[in-house]
Amino acid sequence: MNLLSPLPAAEAAEQVDALLTWPGLRIERIVSRGQASPPGFWYDQTEAEWVMVLAGAARLRFADETEVRVLGPGDWVDIAPHRRHRVEWTDPTVATVWLAIFYRWIRPPG
């Protein structure tokens, strides 16, 4: 298996492929080409998400931050449950390939 190939055709909708699903854990490959969250929409997930951009580029916005985060290959973010966020932009000219790991988050003591 290879996370960077084969990629869906350029005219395809955003594609989400489940790579591994286990109780409390889900790993997905997401391929975006210009897709973004709808206006006014915020993700508010019950699970934590660790996400990395493997190829392409994206901009993420968090409800609790004033600046948009610009992500390129190798950049990653760990998102706590219920931390509201949205995808502001993905590069429309090349595939943005994400590796997303969703997991049950347990707050550390203290």
Secondary structure, DSSP 4 states (H G I P E B T S, - for coil): -BTTBSPPPTTSPPEEEEEEEETTEEEEEEEESS--PPTT--B--SSEEEEEEEES-EEEEETT-SSPEEE-TT-EEEE-TT--EEEEEE-SSS-EEEEEEEE---PPP-
